[in-house]
Amino acid sequence: MIELRGERVTLRPLRPDEFGLLRAAQDDPSYGGGSPDAASDARLRARIERSGELVDGWLDLGIEADGRLVGDVGARRPVGGLPPGVFELGITVFAHPDRGRGLGGEAVALLTAYLFSGLGAGRVQATTAVGNGAMRAVLTRLGFREEGVLRAFMPLGSGGREDYVMYAVTRDDWQSSAP
């Protein structure tokens, strides 16, 4: 099982007793959440069960700070979905009071370092909404480079689509400028 410790956060496997918190975060409309059903509950329980290990191209970890789960972070390398050695990150810091404290940035840095050193990544990429200035600043500060706008990329609950920005860092970039 993977556990990564930083100065203020620990990335660790998700726990079954955290199902309710994770379900509430997934269903939050600000993250594009929807109505839970039996199938989505089963998918979430499976995600919790496999967390802490790279399984079928998915690695899910909880972000713990101050002795509690404050978010989740993951890396994906779906079979046939990305070239070998490429991972994509995703992160959620659940509550507004926990955002802007540097917890998400530390989590992204820890996971990115692990992907390069522990899983042999050659490239780590992440996307975020064009208007998500905080995440864009985190990625830039960590050495990710903006590569372009993905127009009408993410569906919105209202039926529209939102532009996203692609960022990436290569192994060479990371080794020469790692935080």
C-alpha positions as CSV (number, residue, x, y, z in Angstrom):
1,M,0.0,0.0,0.0
2,I,1.2,3.4,-0.9
3,E,1.5,6.1,1.8
4,L,3.4,9.3,1.1
5,R,4.2,11.8,3.8
6,G,4.8,15.5,3.4
7,E,5.2,18.3,5.8
8,R,1.5,18.9,6.3
9,V,-0.3,16.2,4.4
10,T,-0.2,12.4,4.1
11,L,-1.4,10.6,1.0
12,R,-2.8,7.3,2.1
13,P,-5.5,4.7,1.1
14,L,-9.1,5.7,1.5
15,R,-11.0,4.0,4.3
16,P,-14.4,2.3,4.1
17,D,-15.7,4.6,7.0
18,E,-15.0,7.6,4.7
19,F,-17.6,6.5,2.2
20,G,-20.1,9.2,3.3
21,L,-17.6,12.0,3.0
22,L,-16.5,10.9,-0.4
23,R,-20.1,10.4,-1.6
24,A,-20.9,13.9,-0.5
25,A,-17.9,15.3,-2.3
26,Q,-18.7,13.4,-5.5
27,D,-22.3,14.7,-5.4
28,D,-21.3,18.3,-4.9
29,P,-22.7,20.2,-7.9
30,S,-19.6,22.4,-7.9
31,Y,-17.7,19.3,-9.0
32,G,-20.3,18.3,-11.6
33,G,-21.8,15.7,-9.2
34,G,-25.1,14.1,-9.8
35,S,-27.6,12.0,-8.0
36,P,-26.2,8.9,-6.3
37,D,-27.6,5.5,-7.2
38,A,-26.7,1.9,-6.5
39,A,-24.3,1.7,-9.4
40,S,-22.4,4.9,-8.4
41,D,-22.3,3.7,-4.8
42,A,-20.8,0.4,-6.0
43,R,-18.2,2.2,-8.1
44,L,-17.2,4.4,-5.1
45,R,-16.9,1.3,-2.8
46,A,-14.7,-0.4,-5.4
47,R,-12.6,2.7,-5.6
48,I,-12.1,2.8,-1.9
49,E,-11.3,-0.9,-1.8
50,R,-8.6,-0.6,-4.4
51,S,-7.2,2.7,-3.2
52,G,-3.5,2.8,-2.2
53,E,-2.4,0.6,-5.1
54,L,-2.2,1.1,-8.9
55,V,-5.0,-1.2,-10.1
56,D,-6.0,-1.3,-13.8
57,G,-4.4,2.0,-14.4
58,W,-6.0,3.9,-11.4
59,L,-4.4,5.0,-8.2
60,D,-6.6,6.7,-5.6
61,L,-5.4,8.2,-2.4
62,G,-6.9,10.3,0.4
63,I,-5.3,13.6,1.5
64,E,-5.1,13.7,5.2
65,A,-4.2,16.8,7.1
66,D,-4.7,17.7,10.8
67,G,-5.7,14.1,11.4
68,R,-8.7,14.1,9.0
69,L,-9.5,13.4,5.4
70,V,-9.5,16.8,3.6
71,G,-9.6,15.6,0.0
72,D,-8.5,13.0,-2.5
73,V,-5.9,12.8,-5.2
74,G,-5.4,10.3,-7.9
75,A,-3.4,9.3,-11.0
76,R,-4.8,7.5,-14.0
77,R,-3.2,5.7,-16.8
78,P,-6.2,3.8,-18.3
79,V,-5.1,0.9,-20.4
80,G,-5.2,2.0,-24.0
81,G,-6.2,5.5,-23.0
82,L,-2.8,7.1,-22.7
83,P,0.7,6.3,-24.1
84,P,3.0,4.3,-21.9
85,G,4.6,6.4,-19.1
86,V,2.0,9.1,-19.2
87,F,-0.2,9.7,-16.1
88,E,-3.0,12.2,-15.5
89,L,-3.7,13.7,-12.1
90,G,-6.9,14.6,-10.5
91,I,-7.4,16.3,-7.1
92,T,-10.3,17.5,-4.9
93,V,-10.0,19.4,-1.7
94,F,-13.4,19.0,-0.2
95,A,-14.2,22.0,2.0
96,H,-13.6,25.7,1.3
97,P,-11.8,26.3,4.6
98,D,-9.2,23.7,3.6
99,R,-8.5,25.4,0.2
100,G,-5.9,28.0,-0.2
101,R,-3.8,26.5,2.6
102,G,-1.3,24.8,0.3
103,L,-2.6,21.3,1.1
104,G,-3.6,20.5,-2.5
105,G,-0.3,21.8,-3.8
106,E,1.7,19.6,-1.4
107,A,-0.5,16.6,-2.4
108,V,0.1,17.2,-6.1
109,A,3.9,17.6,-5.5
110,L,4.0,14.4,-3.4
111,L,2.1,12.3,-6.0
112,T,4.0,13.7,-9.0
113,A,7.3,12.9,-7.3
114,Y,6.1,9.4,-6.6
115,L,4.9,8.9,-10.2
116,F,8.3,9.8,-11.6
117,S,10.4,7.9,-8.9
118,G,8.1,5.0,-8.0
119,L,6.1,4.3,-11.2
120,G,8.6,5.3,-13.9
121,A,6.4,8.1,-15.4
122,G,7.9,10.1,-18.3
123,R,5.1,12.7,-18.2
124,V,2.5,13.8,-15.7
125,Q,-0.4,15.9,-16.9
126,A,-3.4,17.6,-15.4
127,T,-6.3,19.6,-16.7
128,T,-8.3,22.2,-14.9
129,A,-11.1,24.7,-15.7
130,V,-9.8,27.8,-17.5
131,G,-11.2,29.9,-14.6
132,N,-9.6,27.9,-11.8
133,G,-6.8,30.3,-11.1
134,A,-5.8,28.7,-7.9
135,M,-5.2,25.3,-9.5
136,R,-3.5,26.9,-12.5
137,A,-1.1,28.7,-10.1
138,V,-0.3,25.5,-8.2
139,L,0.5,23.6,-11.4
140,T,2.7,26.5,-12.7
141,R,4.5,26.8,-9.3
142,L,5.3,23.1,-9.4
143,G,6.9,23.3,-12.8
144,F,4.0,22.1,-15.0
145,R,3.7,23.9,-18.3
146,E,0.6,25.1,-19.9
147,E,0.1,23.3,-23.2
148,G,-3.2,24.7,-24.5
149,V,-6.9,25.1,-24.1
150,L,-9.2,22.1,-24.5
151,R,-12.3,23.8,-25.9
152,A,-15.7,22.6,-24.7
153,F,-14.0,19.8,-22.8
154,M,-16.0,19.3,-19.6
155,P,-19.7,18.9,-19.5
156,L,-21.5,21.2,-17.1
157,G,-24.6,20.2,-15.1
158,S,-26.5,22.9,-16.9
159,G,-26.0,21.1,-20.2
160,G,-23.2,23.4,-21.5
161,R,-19.5,22.6,-21.8
162,E,-16.5,24.3,-20.2
163,D,-13.1,25.0,-21.6
164,Y,-10.2,23.3,-19.7
165,V,-6.4,23.9,-19.8
166,M,-3.9,21.1,-20.2
167,Y,-0.7,21.3,-18.1
168,A,2.2,18.8,-18.1
169,V,5.6,18.2,-16.6
170,T,8.1,15.8,-18.0
171,R,10.6,13.7,-16.0
172,D,13.5,15.9,-17.1
173,D,11.6,19.1,-16.2
174,W,10.7,17.7,-12.8
175,Q,14.3,16.5,-12.0
176,S,15.7,19.9,-12.9
177,S,13.2,22.0,-11.0
178,A,11.5,19.8,-8.4
179,P,10.1,21.7,-5.4
